[in-house]
Amino acid sequence: MADFSASTTAELAAATRGASESVDPRKVLADRVDQLYSQLPLGIAGTIVVGTVASYELRQGRFQELVAGWGMLVFLITAARLGLYLGYRRSANHAANAQQWLRWLGIGALASGATWGIAAAIFFPSHADEQQVFLALILTGVLSGGIPMYAASWPMFAAYAGGIALPFTYVLATFGNRLFTEIALLVPAFYAVSVGIAWRLNQVFDAGYRLRHAYGRLTEDHTSLNRRLQQQLHELDEARRQVDASGRKLTLFAERSPIAVIEFDPDARIQQVNRATELLFGYTPSELVGLTAHKLILQKFHGEFDASWRRIMETREPLSGLKLRNPRRDGIAIVCEWTVTPLVSPGGEIVSVIAQGRDITQQLEAERLKKEFTSTLSHELRTPLTSIIGSLQLINSGVLGEPDKDVSELTMVAERNAQRLLDLINDILDIEKIESGKLSLVPEVLSLEELVRESLVLNRAFGERFKVRFEFPGGPAAARVNVDRKRILQVLTNLLSNAAKFSPEGGTVEVSMTVGGGRVRVGVHDRGPGIPESFRARIFSRFAQADSAFTRQKGGTGLGLAICKHMVEMMEGTIGFEDREGGGTTFWFEFPLDTPVAPAAAAPGAT
């Protein structure tokens, strides 16, 4: 029992230490600042009382004006500290600006200490022995009182006490009295001891704040764990109530499913079929049960099916998107897309295999016709569009004479929109080439840094159009990759143009290049509005654009990122995006290095 208790205590202590070390320092700072400000009213009250008593005691005929002036200074600084306290209490987000509030409080503490230092410098040499003793007692008291007042921040106490001790030490050392000179040697020592005590108290407070947050976090984790445990127990109980009905539900689903559902044994023999399978192939269940899957697959695809079946038996993993040509009873061959899922027992044995399929013959034919139509239309539109753009450029360049201002504005709009339409057609053609496998690449070993710099030069005018500047601090010149020069420039152009369009006017698009793990990564960082959470899953899809007025205003085809993804992956690279700290988005792509190089810091310079 004792061992168990000791073990539990040790585990709790370890957990507390771990939680304490992971506490957010900003929360600890906010607690320290709150503690300091909670002490401020007591310090203000003490200053008023002690200052009043000191002013009364130190007043003498010829020093009344000095005492009055010093009292007014104490009053003003005390009023400023009171205003600071009231501002802190009224602030709705003082925890978020804890560092600034701490800085202001430190200035107030230094000013408060300096007023007492001024009193020592002015009044100690000019008064009788009784007033000197009184003043020394007052200074010692206010200096010592600062220890508990500013214990949560030893630098603040050091500033406060230094404002008192340094002038007083100077006065004692220069007074001309041997005893005072010896006392002057003791004051710094007393000051150092006081700062040391404040530092130690600071550490204690800091540890206390961390432990408080750590215990609070442990309590939250414990509560969350209990909540999850109760939820899991409830779900387990619900699962037990539903287990009896699950078999009936699965049977009902299979019977009424609009797609073909076939159950096989591990030897690929048909065990059961649903109504949709009968309608799809034209065979009754009695004609199919007991036969192998080859009955429903054209003979020339038997080898492909056998290979897929062996992979399922070996990996125990589902297989989706399997397209096979299947014969109907009437002799017509159809194309079906199948999802094959093995049902595995807890012991790892395959109990049965469920295949779900649907006829996609008409869908494939429709896609083929759509691609042919798109390709034909794009080619037929591109030729006249090129002529239109060329004619408009001749007009706008002034080769045919300087056009009127109104005419020039219209032709500029026409040229810009015609170019946009041509870009759309080119993007569509690129997508069609990629998906049909007709896009050819000419890979060669190139310096990626040179390609980045070239793309920045080519796109500088586009950035200036949106009042955006491109910056590239450089990268390791030895980073060489095996890519297609034209296509990598196309990828960079798409990413840079997107970043420029969505950056604020006067902003900067930063381009970075890093090497690590045998790969080189290029990042394009903007300060745009970011990517909505609902749009992230389809950002690299065709014609994908976030549904917002800002996006529609900037324009675009919604094909650029889809093309980038296809091209990067065709060149054996990867592409992705991530949120940027401080706002904005970073789009990146990376490739394996042709020859490994050591990571290097970015070279100076900008483009």
Summary of the structure (lengths in Angstrom):
residues: 607
radius of gyration: 39.8
end to end distance: 71.0
largest distance: 126.4
contacts: 1753
relative contact order: 0.05
helix: 64%
strand: 14%
